[in-house]
Amino acid sequence: MIGIIGGTGIYEIVEMGKDVETKIIETPYGESPEISIFKLHGKDIAFMPRHAKGHANPPHMINYRANIYAMKKIGVERIIATNAVGSLDLSVKPGDFLIPHDFIDFTKTREFTFYDTKTVHIDITEPYCHDLRNYLIESGEVVPNGVYVCTEGPRFETAAEIAMFKQLGGNVVGMTGIPEAILARELEICYASICMVSNYAASISPTKLTIDEVFEVVEGQKENLVKLISEAITK
Ligand code: HPA
């Protein structure tokens, strides 16, 4: 089964599916959001809205462990995640899609592992799934590489933080990619992300950042995002 964890703006993919059924999964970490299970291009798909119904949970309050555990429990072997991001490079523009190959973790307060009672050190040298990244890269016009910086949010960044992230090699900045990618690796689920650039990051952008700007770009690119995922699923 292929899992899709949708951030802001891709709930529409469910409407393309056949025989949609919904499930809430119990996990040791609490309940999952409502997952829609359906068939698309003959494949079994499980769509999970990351923020739960009505975008209820902000990035730092998402129950990432319940989300990933629930996906594993229903038999998901591969996850395509979507994440809204700000761009640190003028050449990567609002509306672009970027498939990250690595990340830098600046989150602070999140439950980020399933291994609290056992000493396990997973290898995460290459945190994103090689095969799944290639399917996404072949499926549409995307920026094929980039380093994703994850912040704790929910605030946007200061100018000094963005300057630091750039110096460290970051290309895009978001609030929802971590610990999701780590938890997926811990449960041996192949995971890749489509980062949708919704804005230039603070201070890269000539104007003040607003959440309306983020939603506006996401809204405009929804159809293309669904197309990209739908194409990748056929591979
Ligand atoms: N910063 C952090 N997270 C984001 C941004 C940003 O500029 N845009 C969308 N998510």
py3Dmol code that shows the C-alpha trace and the ligand (Angstrom):
import py3Dmol

protein = """\
ATOM      1  CA  MET A   1       0.000   0.000   0.000  1.00  0.00           C
ATOM      2  CA  ILE A   2       1.175   3.553  -0.790  1.00  0.00           C
ATOM      3  CA  GLY A   3       0.638   6.217   1.866  1.00  0.00           C
ATOM      4  CA  ILE A   4       0.190   9.896   1.151  1.00  0.00           C
ATOM      5  CA  ILE A   5       0.603  12.308   4.034  1.00  0.00           C
ATOM      6  CA  GLY A   6      -0.910  15.537   2.889  1.00  0.00           C
ATOM      7  CA  GLY A   7      -0.065  18.856   4.350  1.00  0.00           C
ATOM      8  CA  THR A   8      -1.795  22.008   3.394  1.00  0.00           C
ATOM      9  CA  GLY A   9      -3.924  21.644   0.308  1.00  0.00           C
ATOM     10  CA  ILE A  10      -4.075  18.206  -1.280  1.00  0.00           C
ATOM     11  CA  TYR A  11      -7.197  16.682   0.173  1.00  0.00           C
ATOM     12  CA  GLU A  12      -8.508  16.627  -3.432  1.00  0.00           C
ATOM     13  CA  ILE A  13      -6.521  13.514  -4.311  1.00  0.00           C
ATOM     14  CA  VAL A  14      -9.077  11.430  -2.440  1.00  0.00           C
ATOM     15  CA  GLU A  15     -11.763  12.577  -4.900  1.00  0.00           C
ATOM     16  CA  MET A  16      -9.835  10.902  -7.752  1.00  0.00           C
ATOM     17  CA  GLY A  17      -9.995   7.545  -5.989  1.00  0.00           C
ATOM     18  CA  LYS A  18     -12.450   4.664  -6.242  1.00  0.00           C
ATOM     19  CA  ASP A  19     -14.153   2.770  -3.394  1.00  0.00           C
ATOM     20  CA  VAL A  20     -13.145   5.267  -0.707  1.00  0.00           C
ATOM     21  CA  GLU A  21     -13.343   3.964   2.830  1.00  0.00           C
ATOM     22  CA  THR A  22     -12.287   5.850   5.970  1.00  0.00           C
ATOM     23  CA  LYS A  23     -10.590   4.550   9.105  1.00  0.00           C
ATOM     24  CA  ILE A  24      -9.290   5.943  12.372  1.00  0.00           C
ATOM     25  CA  ILE A  25      -6.486   3.743  13.721  1.00  0.00           C
ATOM     26  CA  GLU A  26      -5.720   3.181  17.412  1.00  0.00           C
ATOM     27  CA  THR A  27      -2.022   3.258  18.243  1.00  0.00           C
ATOM     28  CA  PRO A  28       0.017   3.151  21.481  1.00  0.00           C
ATOM     29  CA  TYR A  29       0.489   6.920  20.961  1.00  0.00           C
ATOM     30  CA  GLY A  30      -3.170   7.816  20.499  1.00  0.00           C
ATOM     31  CA  GLU A  31      -5.623   7.873  17.622  1.00  0.00           C
ATOM     32  CA  SER A  32      -4.633   8.645  14.045  1.00  0.00           C
ATOM     33  CA  PRO A  33      -6.453  11.253  11.973  1.00  0.00           C
ATOM     34  CA  GLU A  34      -9.139   9.850   9.688  1.00  0.00           C
ATOM     35  CA  ILE A  35      -7.348   7.954   6.917  1.00  0.00           C
ATOM     36  CA  SER A  36      -9.012   7.596   3.500  1.00  0.00           C
ATOM     37  CA  ILE A  37      -8.270   4.285   1.825  1.00  0.00           C
ATOM     38  CA  PHE A  38      -9.006   3.949  -1.883  1.00  0.00           C
ATOM     39  CA  LYS A  39      -7.789   2.674  -5.227  1.00  0.00           C
ATOM     40  CA  LEU A  40      -5.997   4.902  -7.737  1.00  0.00           C
ATOM     41  CA  HIS A  41      -4.460   3.550 -10.966  1.00  0.00           C
ATOM     42  CA  GLY A  42      -5.138   0.060  -9.574  1.00  0.00           C
ATOM     43  CA  LYS A  43      -2.967   0.695  -6.487  1.00  0.00           C
ATOM     44  CA  ASP A  44      -4.105   0.729  -2.869  1.00  0.00           C
ATOM     45  CA  ILE A  45      -3.665   4.213  -1.427  1.00  0.00           C
ATOM     46  CA  ALA A  46      -3.995   5.487   2.144  1.00  0.00           C
ATOM     47  CA  PHE A  47      -4.335   9.240   2.437  1.00  0.00           C
ATOM     48  CA  MET A  48      -3.737  10.883   5.812  1.00  0.00           C
ATOM     49  CA  PRO A  49      -4.289  14.589   6.479  1.00  0.00           C
ATOM     50  CA  ARG A  50      -1.257  15.402   8.616  1.00  0.00           C
ATOM     51  CA  HIS A  51      -2.896  18.190  10.570  1.00  0.00           C
ATOM     52  CA  ALA A  52      -6.091  16.145  11.132  1.00  0.00           C
ATOM     53  CA  LYS A  53      -9.561  17.376  10.277  1.00  0.00           C
ATOM     54  CA  GLY A  54      -9.924  21.083   9.573  1.00  0.00           C
ATOM     55  CA  HIS A  55      -6.160  21.670   9.974  1.00  0.00           C
ATOM     56  CA  ALA A  56      -6.673  21.377  13.747  1.00  0.00           C
ATOM     57  CA  ASN A  57      -3.102  20.603  14.856  1.00  0.00           C
ATOM     58  CA  PRO A  58      -0.336  23.155  14.256  1.00  0.00           C
ATOM     59  CA  PRO A  59       3.063  21.717  13.199  1.00  0.00           C
ATOM     60  CA  HIS A  60       4.536  21.394  16.711  1.00  0.00           C
ATOM     61  CA  MET A  61       1.382  19.692  18.061  1.00  0.00           C
ATOM     62  CA  ILE A  62       0.983  17.014  15.384  1.00  0.00           C
ATOM     63  CA  ASN A  63       1.098  13.490  16.798  1.00  0.00           C
ATOM     64  CA  TYR A  64       3.792  12.296  14.398  1.00  0.00           C
ATOM     65  CA  ARG A  65       4.269   8.972  16.153  1.00  0.00           C
ATOM     66  CA  ALA A  66       0.579   8.065  15.987  1.00  0.00           C
ATOM     67  CA  ASN A  67       0.482   9.113  12.325  1.00  0.00           C
ATOM     68  CA  ILE A  68       3.436   6.974  11.214  1.00  0.00           C
ATOM     69  CA  TYR A  69       2.557   4.029  13.472  1.00  0.00           C
ATOM     70  CA  ALA A  70      -0.992   4.013  12.030  1.00  0.00           C
ATOM     71  CA  MET A  71       0.358   3.967   8.469  1.00  0.00           C
ATOM     72  CA  LYS A  72       2.596   0.988   9.301  1.00  0.00           C
ATOM     73  CA  LYS A  73      -0.284  -0.804  11.026  1.00  0.00           C
ATOM     74  CA  ILE A  74      -2.529  -0.640   7.944  1.00  0.00           C
ATOM     75  CA  GLY A  75       0.244  -1.990   5.717  1.00  0.00           C
ATOM     76  CA  VAL A  76       1.762   1.130   4.147  1.00  0.00           C
ATOM     77  CA  GLU A  77       5.205   0.382   2.670  1.00  0.00           C
ATOM     78  CA  ARG A  78       5.916   3.692   0.949  1.00  0.00           C
ATOM     79  CA  ILE A  79       4.957   7.223   1.911  1.00  0.00           C
ATOM     80  CA  ILE A  80       4.810  10.277  -0.318  1.00  0.00           C
ATOM     81  CA  ALA A  81       4.616  13.311   1.973  1.00  0.00           C
ATOM     82  CA  THR A  82       3.819  16.855   0.967  1.00  0.00           C
ATOM     83  CA  ASN A  83       5.258  19.788   2.905  1.00  0.00           C
ATOM     84  CA  ALA A  84       4.830  23.519   2.383  1.00  0.00           C
ATOM     85  CA  VAL A  85       8.191  25.324   2.574  1.00  0.00           C
ATOM     86  CA  GLY A  86       9.829  28.702   2.279  1.00  0.00           C
ATOM     87  CA  SER A  87      12.730  28.989  -0.172  1.00  0.00           C
ATOM     88  CA  LEU A  88      16.193  30.210   0.821  1.00  0.00           C
ATOM     89  CA  ASP A  89      17.308  30.589  -2.805  1.00  0.00           C
ATOM     90  CA  LEU A  90      15.914  33.194  -5.206  1.00  0.00           C
ATOM     91  CA  SER A  91      16.267  30.616  -7.996  1.00  0.00           C
ATOM     92  CA  VAL A  92      13.767  28.281  -6.289  1.00  0.00           C
ATOM     93  CA  LYS A  93      10.517  30.183  -6.605  1.00  0.00           C
ATOM     94  CA  PRO A  94       7.083  30.153  -5.003  1.00  0.00           C
ATOM     95  CA  GLY A  95       5.056  27.507  -6.838  1.00  0.00           C
ATOM     96  CA  ASP A  96       8.091  25.247  -7.456  1.00  0.00           C
ATOM     97  CA  PHE A  97       8.239  21.658  -6.210  1.00  0.00           C
ATOM     98  CA  LEU A  98      11.488  20.427  -4.650  1.00  0.00           C
ATOM     99  CA  ILE A  99      12.311  16.815  -3.772  1.00  0.00           C
ATOM    100  CA  PRO A 100      14.720  17.006  -0.809  1.00  0.00           C
ATOM    101  CA  HIS A 101      17.636  14.578  -0.574  1.00  0.00           C
ATOM    102  CA  ASP A 102      18.667  15.512   2.991  1.00  0.00           C
ATOM    103  CA  PHE A 103      17.543  17.463   6.024  1.00  0.00           C
ATOM    104  CA  ILE A 104      18.797  19.495   8.981  1.00  0.00           C
ATOM    105  CA  ASP A 105      16.719  19.208  12.147  1.00  0.00           C
ATOM    106  CA  PHE A 106      16.066  22.347  14.207  1.00  0.00           C
ATOM    107  CA  THR A 107      12.956  21.064  15.964  1.00  0.00           C
ATOM    108  CA  LYS A 108      12.976  21.279  19.771  1.00  0.00           C
ATOM    109  CA  THR A 109      10.043  19.748  21.591  1.00  0.00           C
ATOM    110  CA  ARG A 110       8.724  16.896  19.483  1.00  0.00           C
ATOM    111  CA  GLU A 111       8.426  13.176  20.203  1.00  0.00           C
ATOM    112  CA  PHE A 112      10.943  12.095  17.579  1.00  0.00           C
ATOM    113  CA  THR A 113      11.559   8.355  18.126  1.00  0.00           C
ATOM    114  CA  PHE A 114       9.810   5.041  18.747  1.00  0.00           C
ATOM    115  CA  TYR A 115      12.885   3.839  20.674  1.00  0.00           C
ATOM    116  CA  ASP A 116      12.498   5.259  24.180  1.00  0.00           C
ATOM    117  CA  THR A 117      13.053   2.030  26.088  1.00  0.00           C
ATOM    118  CA  LYS A 118      15.606   0.289  23.886  1.00  0.00           C
ATOM    119  CA  THR A 119      18.940   1.583  22.554  1.00  0.00           C
ATOM    120  CA  VAL A 120      18.627   1.679  18.786  1.00  0.00           C
ATOM    121  CA  HIS A 121      20.640   3.989  16.520  1.00  0.00           C
ATOM    122  CA  ILE A 122      19.218   3.893  13.017  1.00  0.00           C
ATOM    123  CA  ASP A 123      21.324   4.841   9.996  1.00  0.00           C
ATOM    124  CA  ILE A 124      19.932   7.976   8.390  1.00  0.00           C
ATOM    125  CA  THR A 125      22.880   9.055   6.212  1.00  0.00           C
ATOM    126  CA  GLU A 126      20.426   9.209   3.304  1.00  0.00           C
ATOM    127  CA  PRO A 127      17.133  10.028   5.010  1.00  0.00           C
ATOM    128  CA  TYR A 128      14.853   9.941   1.966  1.00  0.00           C
ATOM    129  CA  CYS A 129      14.036   6.844  -0.100  1.00  0.00           C
ATOM    130  CA  HIS A 130      16.167   6.680  -3.256  1.00  0.00           C
ATOM    131  CA  ASP A 131      13.598   4.844  -5.434  1.00  0.00           C
ATOM    132  CA  LEU A 132      10.632   6.932  -4.412  1.00  0.00           C
ATOM    133  CA  ARG A 133      12.585  10.173  -4.948  1.00  0.00           C
ATOM    134  CA  ASN A 134      13.426   9.004  -8.471  1.00  0.00           C
ATOM    135  CA  TYR A 135       9.766   8.222  -9.263  1.00  0.00           C
ATOM    136  CA  LEU A 136       8.829  11.727  -8.153  1.00  0.00           C
ATOM    137  CA  ILE A 137      11.669  13.338 -10.127  1.00  0.00           C
ATOM    138  CA  GLU A 138      10.537  11.457 -13.269  1.00  0.00           C
ATOM    139  CA  SER A 139       6.886  12.419 -12.779  1.00  0.00           C
ATOM    140  CA  GLY A 140       6.900  16.156 -13.381  1.00  0.00           C
ATOM    141  CA  GLU A 141       8.829  19.384 -13.375  1.00  0.00           C
ATOM    142  CA  VAL A 142      10.613  19.482 -10.019  1.00  0.00           C
ATOM    143  CA  VAL A 143      13.835  20.718  -8.439  1.00  0.00           C
ATOM    144  CA  PRO A 144      15.483  17.302  -7.994  1.00  0.00           C
ATOM    145  CA  ASN A 145      17.625  17.984  -4.902  1.00  0.00           C
ATOM    146  CA  GLY A 146      17.767  20.127  -1.840  1.00  0.00           C
ATOM    147  CA  VAL A 147      18.359  20.275   1.883  1.00  0.00           C
ATOM    148  CA  TYR A 148      15.217  20.694   3.978  1.00  0.00           C
ATOM    149  CA  VAL A 149      15.614  22.623   7.235  1.00  0.00           C
ATOM    150  CA  CYS A 150      12.908  21.878   9.787  1.00  0.00           C
ATOM    151  CA  THR A 151      12.110  24.473  12.436  1.00  0.00           C
ATOM    152  CA  GLU A 152       9.868  24.085  15.443  1.00  0.00           C
ATOM    153  CA  GLY A 153       7.419  26.807  14.418  1.00  0.00           C
ATOM    154  CA  PRO A 154       4.692  27.812  14.629  1.00  0.00           C
ATOM    155  CA  ARG A 155       6.310  31.209  14.109  1.00  0.00           C
ATOM    156  CA  PHE A 156       8.224  32.004  10.943  1.00  0.00           C
ATOM    157  CA  GLU A 157      12.012  32.613  11.154  1.00  0.00           C
ATOM    158  CA  THR A 158      14.161  35.612  11.970  1.00  0.00           C
ATOM    159  CA  ALA A 159      16.483  37.099   9.351  1.00  0.00           C
ATOM    160  CA  ALA A 160      19.516  35.808  11.319  1.00  0.00           C
ATOM    161  CA  GLU A 161      18.094  32.281  11.430  1.00  0.00           C
ATOM    162  CA  ILE A 162      17.537  32.279   7.667  1.00  0.00           C
ATOM    163  CA  ALA A 163      21.097  33.585   7.099  1.00  0.00           C
ATOM    164  CA  MET A 164      22.411  30.753   9.315  1.00  0.00           C
ATOM    165  CA  PHE A 165      20.348  28.086   7.536  1.00  0.00           C
ATOM    166  CA  LYS A 166      21.741  29.291   4.204  1.00  0.00           C
ATOM    167  CA  GLN A 167      25.312  29.091   5.501  1.00  0.00           C
ATOM    168  CA  LEU A 168      24.670  25.568   6.749  1.00  0.00           C
ATOM    169  CA  GLY A 169      23.605  24.470   3.276  1.00  0.00           C
ATOM    170  CA  GLY A 170      19.832  24.619   3.622  1.00  0.00           C
ATOM    171  CA  ASN A 171      17.690  25.249   0.548  1.00  0.00           C
ATOM    172  CA  VAL A 172      14.150  25.250   1.928  1.00  0.00           C
ATOM    173  CA  VAL A 173      12.639  25.690   5.364  1.00  0.00           C
ATOM    174  CA  GLY A 174       9.472  24.148   6.781  1.00  0.00           C
ATOM    175  CA  MET A 175       7.868  22.985  10.016  1.00  0.00           C
ATOM    176  CA  THR A 176       6.386  19.541   9.308  1.00  0.00           C
ATOM    177  CA  GLY A 177       8.993  17.264   7.707  1.00  0.00           C
ATOM    178  CA  ILE A 178      10.653  16.211  10.961  1.00  0.00           C
ATOM    179  CA  PRO A 179      10.283  13.870  12.836  1.00  0.00           C
ATOM    180  CA  GLU A 180       8.040  12.291  10.200  1.00  0.00           C
ATOM    181  CA  ALA A 181      10.945  11.212   7.963  1.00  0.00           C
ATOM    182  CA  ILE A 182      12.868   9.832  10.959  1.00  0.00           C
ATOM    183  CA  LEU A 183       9.917   7.869  12.339  1.00  0.00           C
ATOM    184  CA  ALA A 184       9.206   6.374   8.905  1.00  0.00           C
ATOM    185  CA  ARG A 185      12.813   5.173   8.692  1.00  0.00           C
ATOM    186  CA  GLU A 186      12.585   3.690  12.196  1.00  0.00           C
ATOM    187  CA  LEU A 187       9.619   1.595  11.032  1.00  0.00           C
ATOM    188  CA  GLU A 188      11.364   0.752   7.731  1.00  0.00           C
ATOM    189  CA  ILE A 189       8.870   2.600   5.560  1.00  0.00           C
ATOM    190  CA  CYS A 190      10.308   4.070   2.351  1.00  0.00           C
ATOM    191  CA  TYR A 191       9.640   7.837   2.596  1.00  0.00           C
ATOM    192  CA  ALA A 192      10.037  10.818   0.261  1.00  0.00           C
ATOM    193  CA  SER A 193       8.717  14.356   0.341  1.00  0.00           C
ATOM    194  CA  ILE A 194       7.428  16.825  -2.193  1.00  0.00           C
ATOM    195  CA  CYS A 195       8.222  20.273  -0.842  1.00  0.00           C
ATOM    196  CA  MET A 196       5.898  22.863  -2.265  1.00  0.00           C
ATOM    197  CA  VAL A 197       7.520  26.282  -2.185  1.00  0.00           C
ATOM    198  CA  SER A 198       4.833  28.644  -0.967  1.00  0.00           C
ATOM    199  CA  ASN A 199       7.015  31.709  -0.346  1.00  0.00           C
ATOM    200  CA  TYR A 200      10.524  33.072  -0.130  1.00  0.00           C
ATOM    201  CA  ALA A 201      11.694  32.672   3.462  1.00  0.00           C
ATOM    202  CA  ALA A 202      11.776  35.694   5.783  1.00  0.00           C
ATOM    203  CA  SER A 203      14.355  38.298   4.680  1.00  0.00           C
ATOM    204  CA  ILE A 204      14.779  36.518   1.322  1.00  0.00           C
ATOM    205  CA  SER A 205      11.322  37.805   0.607  1.00  0.00           C
ATOM    206  CA  PRO A 206      11.108  41.557  -0.031  1.00  0.00           C
ATOM    207  CA  THR A 207       7.801  41.704   1.843  1.00  0.00           C
ATOM    208  CA  LYS A 208       6.604  40.564   5.271  1.00  0.00           C
ATOM    209  CA  LEU A 209       5.569  36.906   5.382  1.00  0.00           C
ATOM    210  CA  THR A 210       1.929  36.070   5.948  1.00  0.00           C
ATOM    211  CA  ILE A 211       0.098  32.777   6.242  1.00  0.00           C
ATOM    212  CA  ASP A 212      -2.366  34.041   3.607  1.00  0.00           C
ATOM    213  CA  GLU A 213       0.495  34.175   1.101  1.00  0.00           C
ATOM    214  CA  VAL A 214       1.365  30.566   1.945  1.00  0.00           C
ATOM    215  CA  PHE A 215      -2.230  29.347   1.472  1.00  0.00           C
ATOM    216  CA  GLU A 216      -2.674  31.353  -1.744  1.00  0.00           C
ATOM    217  CA  VAL A 217       0.309  29.743  -3.498  1.00  0.00           C
ATOM    218  CA  VAL A 218      -0.627  26.288  -2.208  1.00  0.00           C
ATOM    219  CA  GLU A 219      -4.179  26.772  -3.509  1.00  0.00           C
ATOM    220  CA  GLY A 220      -2.859  27.755  -6.947  1.00  0.00           C
ATOM    221  CA  GLN A 221      -0.567  24.723  -7.177  1.00  0.00           C
ATOM    222  CA  LYS A 222      -2.955  22.126  -5.778  1.00  0.00           C
ATOM    223  CA  GLU A 223      -3.896  20.709  -9.134  1.00  0.00           C
ATOM    224  CA  ASN A 224      -0.259  20.342 -10.227  1.00  0.00           C
ATOM    225  CA  LEU A 225       0.658  18.706  -6.937  1.00  0.00           C
ATOM    226  CA  VAL A 226      -2.133  16.149  -7.269  1.00  0.00           C
ATOM    227  CA  LYS A 227      -1.011  15.517 -10.883  1.00  0.00           C
ATOM    228  CA  LEU A 228       2.585  14.911  -9.760  1.00  0.00           C
ATOM    229  CA  ILE A 229       1.543  12.431  -7.075  1.00  0.00           C
ATOM    230  CA  SER A 230      -0.927  10.699  -9.324  1.00  0.00           C
ATOM    231  CA  GLU A 231       1.766  10.236 -12.011  1.00  0.00           C
ATOM    232  CA  ALA A 232       4.310   8.955  -9.461  1.00  0.00           C
ATOM    233  CA  ILE A 233       1.828   6.359  -8.243  1.00  0.00           C
ATOM    234  CA  THR A 234       1.684   4.747 -11.694  1.00  0.00           C
ATOM    235  CA  LYS A 235       5.427   3.913 -11.529  1.00  0.00           C
TER     236      LYS A 235
END
"""
ligand_1 = """\
10
HPA
N 9.142 28.967 7.076
C 8.779 27.861 7.759
N 7.797 27.079 7.375
C 7.134 27.377 6.242
C 7.463 28.508 5.480
C 8.535 29.334 5.919
O 8.888 30.357 5.302
N 6.619 28.512 4.420
C 5.804 27.428 4.544
N 6.110 26.741 5.640
"""
view = py3Dmol.view(width=600, height=400)
view.addModel(protein, "pdb")
view.setStyle({"model": 0}, {"cartoon": {"style": "trace"}})
view.addModel(ligand_1, "xyz")
view.setStyle({"model": 1}, {"stick": {}})
view.zoomTo()
view.show()
